[in-house]
Amino acid sequence: MPLFWTIDSKKRWVELTAAGPVTRDDVSGYLEAVSGAGALGYRKLFDGRESTCSLSEEDLIAAGAEVRSYHDRGVGPLAVVLTPEQTQPLARLLGILASARRPMRIFASPMTARRWLDSLP
């Protein structure tokens, strides 16, 4: 599995790293884990710089719909770390992520992303 995550309930923090090709099943597994842990409202740092998206257009739409289904449950702030080359193919999914009522930003550096998340209440 190319997704690796840590859920820290004491810090109310989720850190997700992607390495290699990410599939729709990977995304679903992560969402189920975070939801099952009661961590939807936690601050989240996603570092996808080492990943590749292996989702078809259809899978991207389906994954986006699944992500959107969690928005009404109270999702926490999200910092996304990507390379400039990754943002265009993921634009639709990033737009869906940004549509939630929560702070969200895209960063080029995990250190900057972490500082931003730490600055939030």
ROSE-4610 file (N, C-alpha, C; in Angstrom, 1 decimal, always signed):
// ROSE-4610
residu = [M/M/M/P/P/P/L/L/L/F/F/F/W/W/W/T/T/T/I/I/I/D/D/D/S/S/S/K/K/K/K/K/K/R/R/R/W/W/W/V/V/V/E/E/E/L/L/L/T/T/T/A/A/A/A/A/A/G/G/G/P/P/P/V/V/V/T/T/T/R/R/R/D/D/D/D/D/D/V/V/V/S/S/S/G/G/G/Y/Y/Y/L/L/L/E/E/E/A/A/A/V/V/V/S/S/S/G/G/G/A/A/A/G/G/G/A/A/A/L/L/L/G/G/G/Y/Y/Y/R/R/R/K/K/K/L/L/L/F/F/F/D/D/D/G/G/G/R/R/R/E/E/E/S/S/S/T/T/T/C/C/C/S/S/S/L/L/L/S/S/S/E/E/E/E/E/E/D/D/D/L/L/L/I/I/I/A/A/A/A/A/A/G/G/G/A/A/A/E/E/E/V/V/V/R/R/R/S/S/S/Y/Y/Y/H/H/H/D/D/D/R/R/R/G/G/G/V/V/V/G/G/G/P/P/P/L/L/L/A/A/A/V/V/V/V/V/V/L/L/L/T/T/T/P/P/P/E/E/E/Q/Q/Q/T/T/T/Q/Q/Q/P/P/P/L/L/L/A/A/A/R/R/R/L/L/L/L/L/L/G/G/G/I/I/I/L/L/L/A/A/A/S/S/S/A/A/A/R/R/R/R/R/R/P/P/P/M/M/M/R/R/R/I/I/I/F/F/F/A/A/A/S/S/S/P/P/P/M/M/M/T/T/T/A/A/A/R/R/R/R/R/R/W/W/W/L/L/L/D/D/D/S/S/S/L/L/L/P/P/P]
num = [1/1/1/2/2/2/3/3/3/4/4/4/5/5/5/6/6/6/7/7/7/8/8/8/9/9/9/10/10/10/11/11/11/12/12/12/13/13/13/14/14/14/15/15/15/16/16/16/17/17/17/18/18/18/19/19/19/20/20/20/21/21/21/22/22/22/23/23/23/24/24/24/25/25/25/26/26/26/27/27/27/28/28/28/29/29/29/30/30/30/31/31/31/32/32/32/33/33/33/34/34/34/35/35/35/36/36/36/37/37/37/38/38/38/39/39/39/40/40/40/41/41/41/42/42/42/43/43/43/44/44/44/45/45/45/46/46/46/47/47/47/48/48/48/49/49/49/50/50/50/51/51/51/52/52/52/53/53/53/54/54/54/55/55/55/56/56/56/57/57/57/58/58/58/59/59/59/60/60/60/61/61/61/62/62/62/63/63/63/64/64/64/65/65/65/66/66/66/67/67/67/68/68/68/69/69/69/70/70/70/71/71/71/72/72/72/73/73/73/74/74/74/75/75/75/76/76/76/77/77/77/78/78/78/79/79/79/80/80/80/81/81/81/82/82/82/83/83/83/84/84/84/85/85/85/86/86/86/87/87/87/88/88/88/89/89/89/90/90/90/91/91/91/92/92/92/93/93/93/94/94/94/95/95/95/96/96/96/97/97/97/98/98/98/99/99/99/100/100/100/101/101/101/102/102/102/103/103/103/104/104/104/105/105/105/106/106/106/107/107/107/108/108/108/109/109/109/110/110/110/111/111/111/112/112/112/113/113/113/114/114/114/115/115/115/116/116/116/117/117/117/118/118/118/119/119/119/120/120/120/121/121/121]
x = [+0.8/+0.0/+0.9/+0.6/+1.5/+1.1/+0.1/-0.3/+0.1/+0.7/+1.2/+0.7/+0.0/-0.5/-0.3/-0.3/-0.2/-1.3/-2.1/-3.2/-2.8/-2.6/-2.2/-3.4/-4.1/-5.3/-5.0/-3.9/-3.5/-3.2/-2.6/-2.3/-3.4/-4.4/-5.5/-4.9/-4.0/-3.2/-3.2/-3.3/-3.1/-2.0/-1.1/+0.0/-0.1/-0.2/-0.4/+0.7/+1.4/+2.5/+2.1/+2.3/+2.1/+3.4/+3.6/+4.9/+4.5/+4.7/+4.3/+2.9/+2.4/+1.1/+0.0/-0.9/-2.1/-3.3/-4.1/-5.3/-6.5/-7.7/-8.9/-9.1/-8.8/-8.9/-8.0/-6.8/-6.0/-6.6/-7.2/-7.9/-9.1/-9.9/-11.0/-10.5/-9.4/-8.9/-8.5/-7.8/-7.4/-8.6/-9.6/-10.8/-11.5/-11.6/-12.3/-11.5/-10.2/-9.3/-9.5/-9.4/-9.5/-10.9/-11.9/-13.3/-13.5/-13.0/-13.2/-12.4/-11.4/-10.6/-11.2/-12.2/-12.8/-11.9/-11.1/-10.1/-10.5/-11.7/-12.0/-11.8/-12.0/-11.8/-10.4/-9.5/-8.1/-7.4/-6.3/-5.5/-4.8/-4.7/-4.1/-3.0/-1.9/-0.8/-0.7/-0.8/-0.7/+0.6/+1.5/+2.7/+2.7/+2.4/+2.3/+3.4/+4.5/+5.6/+6.2/+6.2/+6.8/+5.8/+4.6/+3.5/+3.2/+2.5/+2.0/+0.5/-0.3/-1.7/-2.0/-2.5/-2.9/-4.4/-5.1/-6.5/-6.9/-7.9/-8.4/-9.3/-9.8/-10.7/-11.9/-12.4/-13.6/-13.3/-12.1/-11.8/-11.6/-11.0/-10.8/-12.2/-13.1/-14.5/-15.1/-15.0/-15.5/-14.8/-13.5/-12.8/-13.2/-13.3/-13.8/-15.2/-16.1/-17.4/-17.3/-16.4/-16.3/-15.7/-14.7/-14.2/-15.2/-16.0/-17.1/-18.1/-18.3/-19.3/-18.9/-17.6/-17.2/-17.2/-17.4/-17.4/-18.4/-19.6/-20.6/-20.4/-19.4/-19.1/-18.1/-17.7/-16.8/-15.3/-14.8/-13.4/-12.5/-11.3/-10.3/-9.5/-8.6/-7.7/-6.8/-6.5/-5.7/-4.6/-3.4/-2.2/-1.8/-1.7/-1.3/+0.1/+1.0/+2.3/+2.5/+2.7/+2.8/+3.9/+4.4/+5.3/+4.4/+4.9/+4.1/+3.6/+4.3/+3.8/+2.6/+2.5/+1.4/+0.1/+0.1/-1.1/-2.1/-1.7/-2.6/-3.4/-2.7/-3.5/-4.5/-4.2/-5.1/-6.0/-6.1/-6.9/-8.3/-8.9/-10.4/-10.5/-9.7/-9.7/-9.4/-8.4/-8.0/-9.2/-9.9/-11.0/-12.1/-12.3/-13.3/-12.8/-11.6/-11.0/-11.2/-11.0/-11.1/-12.5/-13.5/-14.9/-15.4/-14.7/-15.2/-15.0/-15.8/-15.8/-14.6/-13.4/-12.3/-11.1/-10.1/-8.9/-8.2/-7.7/-6.9/-5.9/-4.7/-3.7/-2.8/-2.2/-1.2/+0.2/+1.1/+2.5/+3.5/+4.7/+5.8/+6.7/+6.6/+7.4/+6.6/+7.0/+6.3/+6.5/+7.7/+8.0/+7.1/+6.9/+6.0/+4.5/+4.2/+2.8/+2.6/+3.6/+3.5/+3.3/+4.1/+4.1/+2.7/+2.1/+0.8/-0.2/-0.2/-1.2/-1.0/+0.3/+0.5/+0.0/-0.1/-0.6/-2.1/-2.8/-4.3/-4.7/-5.9/-6.4/-6.8]
y = [-1.2/+0.0/+1.2/+2.2/+3.4/+4.5/+4.3/+5.4/+4.9/+5.8/+5.6/+6.7/+6.4/+7.5/+7.2/+8.3/+8.3/+9.1/+8.6/+9.4/+9.6/+10.8/+11.1/+11.8/+11.0/+11.6/+12.6/+12.5/+13.5/+14.9/+14.9/+16.1/+16.5/+15.6/+15.8/+16.1/+15.2/+15.3/+14.1/+14.2/+13.1/+13.5/+12.6/+12.8/+11.7/+12.0/+11.0/+11.3/+10.2/+10.2/+9.2/+9.7/+8.8/+8.6/+7.3/+6.9/+5.9/+6.3/+5.3/+5.6/+4.7/+4.9/+4.7/+5.7/+5.7/+5.3/+4.3/+3.9/+4.4/+4.2/+4.5/+3.7/+2.4/+1.6/+2.2/+2.7/+3.3/+4.5/+5.3/+6.5/+6.1/+5.1/+4.6/+4.0/+3.3/+2.7/+3.8/+4.8/+5.9/+6.6/+6.9/+7.6/+6.8/+5.5/+4.6/+4.6/+4.6/+4.5/+5.8/+6.9/+8.2/+8.4/+8.0/+8.1/+7.2/+6.0/+5.0/+5.4/+6.1/+6.6/+7.8/+8.3/+9.6/+10.8/+10.8/+11.8/+12.7/+12.7/+13.6/+15.1/+15.5/+16.9/+17.3/+16.4/+16.7/+17.4/+18.1/+18.8/+17.7/+17.9/+16.8/+17.4/+16.7/+17.0/+15.9/+16.2/+15.2/+15.5/+14.6/+14.8/+13.8/+14.3/+13.5/+13.6/+14.2/+14.5/+13.3/+12.2/+10.9/+10.0/+10.5/+9.6/+9.9/+9.0/+9.2/+8.8/+9.5/+9.2/+8.2/+7.0/+6.0/+5.9/+6.9/+6.9/+7.4/+6.7/+7.2/+8.4/+9.0/+10.2/+9.7/+8.5/+8.0/+7.8/+7.2/+6.9/+8.3/+9.3/+10.6/+11.2/+11.1/+11.6/+10.8/+9.5/+8.6/+8.9/+9.0/+9.3/+10.7/+11.7/+13.0/+13.0/+12.2/+12.0/+11.4/+10.4/+9.8/+10.8/+11.5/+12.6/+13.6/+14.0/+15.0/+14.4/+13.1/+12.6/+12.7/+13.0/+13.2/+14.6/+15.6/+17.0/+17.4/+16.8/+17.2/+16.7/+15.9/+15.3/+16.1/+17.3/+18.2/+17.8/+18.1/+17.8/+19.0/+18.6/+19.6/+20.2/+21.1/+21.8/+20.8/+21.2/+20.3/+21.1/+20.6/+21.1/+20.0/+20.3/+19.4/+19.8/+18.9/+19.1/+18.4/+19.1/+18.5/+19.3/+18.6/+19.3/+20.1/+21.1/+21.9/+21.0/+20.0/+19.1/+18.2/+18.0/+17.2/+17.9/+19.2/+20.0/+19.9/+20.0/+20.1/+18.8/+17.6/+16.4/+16.1/+16.7/+16.5/+17.7/+18.6/+19.9/+19.6/+18.7/+18.4/+17.9/+16.9/+16.4/+17.5/+18.3/+19.4/+20.4/+20.6/+21.5/+20.9/+19.6/+19.0/+19.1/+18.9/+19.0/+20.4/+21.4/+22.8/+23.3/+22.5/+22.9/+22.7/+22.0/+21.8/+23.1/+23.2/+24.3/+24.1/+24.4/+24.2/+24.9/+25.3/+25.9/+24.8/+25.1/+24.2/+25.1/+24.6/+25.2/+24.1/+24.5/+23.7/+24.3/+23.4/+23.8/+23.1/+23.6/+22.9/+22.3/+22.7/+22.2/+21.7/+20.5/+20.0/+20.8/+21.4/+22.3/+23.5/+24.1/+25.3/+24.8/+23.7/+23.2/+22.9/+22.3/+22.0/+23.3/+24.3/+25.6/+26.2/+26.2/+26.7/+26.0/+24.7/+23.9/+24.1/+24.3/+24.6/+25.9/+26.8/+28.2/+28.3/+27.2/+27.2/+26.8/+27.3/+26.9/+25.4]
z = [+0.0/+0.0/+0.0/-0.9/-1.0/+0.0/+0.8/+1.7/+3.1/+3.9/+5.2/+6.1/+7.2/+8.0/+9.5/+10.2/+11.7/+12.2/+13.1/+13.8/+15.2/+15.6/+17.0/+17.7/+18.5/+19.1/+20.2/+20.8/+21.8/+21.2/+20.0/+19.3/+18.4/+18.2/+17.2/+15.8/+15.4/+14.2/+13.4/+12.0/+11.1/+10.1/+10.0/+9.0/+8.0/+6.7/+5.6/+4.6/+4.3/+3.3/+2.2/+0.9/-0.2/-0.9/-1.3/-2.0/-3.1/-4.3/-5.4/-5.9/-6.7/-7.3/-6.3/-6.3/-5.3/-6.1/-5.6/-6.2/-5.5/-6.1/-5.4/-4.2/-4.2/-3.0/-1.8/-2.2/-1.2/-0.5/-1.3/-0.8/+0.1/-0.4/+0.5/+1.8/+1.8/+3.0/+4.0/+3.5/+4.3/+5.0/+4.1/+4.6/+5.7/+5.5/+6.5/+7.8/+7.7/+8.9/+9.7/+9.0/+9.7/+10.3/+9.6/+10.1/+11.2/+11.1/+12.2/+13.4/+13.3/+14.5/+15.1/+14.5/+15.0/+14.8/+13.7/+13.5/+12.3/+11.8/+10.7/+11.0/+12.2/+12.6/+13.0/+12.9/+13.3/+12.2/+12.5/+11.5/+10.7/+9.4/+8.5/+7.6/+7.6/+6.7/+5.7/+4.4/+3.4/+2.6/+2.5/+1.7/+0.6/-0.6/-1.8/-2.8/-2.4/-3.4/-4.0/-3.3/-3.8/-4.4/-4.6/-5.2/-6.6/-7.2/-8.6/-8.5/-9.2/-9.2/-10.3/-9.9/-10.9/-11.0/-10.6/-10.8/-12.2/-12.8/-14.0/-13.8/-14.8/-14.6/-13.8/-14.2/-13.5/-12.0/-11.7/-10.3/-9.6/-10.2/-9.6/-9.2/-10.1/-9.8/-8.6/-8.6/-7.6/-6.2/-6.3/-5.0/-4.5/-5.4/-5.0/-4.4/-4.9/-4.3/-3.0/-2.8/-1.5/-0.5/-0.9/+0.0/+0.4/-0.6/-0.3/+0.6/+0.6/+1.6/+3.0/+3.3/+4.6/+5.1/+4.2/+4.5/+5.5/+5.5/+6.4/+7.9/+8.0/+9.3/+10.1/+9.6/+10.3/+10.1/+9.0/+8.7/+9.2/+9.6/+10.1/+9.0/+9.4/+8.4/+7.7/+6.4/+5.6/+4.9/+5.1/+4.3/+3.4/+2.1/+1.1/+0.5/+0.5/+0.0/-1.3/-2.4/-3.8/-4.5/-5.6/-6.5/-7.5/-8.1/-9.1/-10.2/-10.6/-11.7/-11.2/-10.0/-9.5/-9.4/-9.2/-8.9/-10.1/-11.3/-12.5/-12.6/-12.6/-12.8/-11.6/-10.5/-9.3/-9.1/-10.0/-9.8/-9.4/-10.1/-9.7/-8.3/-7.9/-6.6/-5.5/-5.8/-4.9/-4.8/-5.9/-5.8/-4.9/-4.9/-4.0/-2.6/-2.3/-1.0/-0.5/-1.4/-1.0/-0.7/-1.2/-1.1/+0.3/+1.2/+2.5/+3.3/+4.4/+5.3/+6.3/+5.8/+6.6/+6.0/+6.7/+6.1/+5.3/+4.1/+3.3/+2.5/+2.4/+1.5/+0.9/-0.2/-0.9/-0.7/-0.4/-0.1/-0.9/-1.1/-1.7/-0.7/+0.6/+1.6/+2.8/+3.3/+4.5/+5.7/+5.8/+7.0/+7.0/+5.9/+5.8/+6.1/+5.6/+5.8/+7.3/+7.9/+9.4/+10.2/+9.8/+10.5/+10.4/+9.2/+9.0/+9.8/+9.8/+10.6/+12.1/+12.6/+14.0/+14.4/+13.4/+13.8/+13.9/+13.5/+13.6/+15.0/+15.4/+16.7/+16.8]
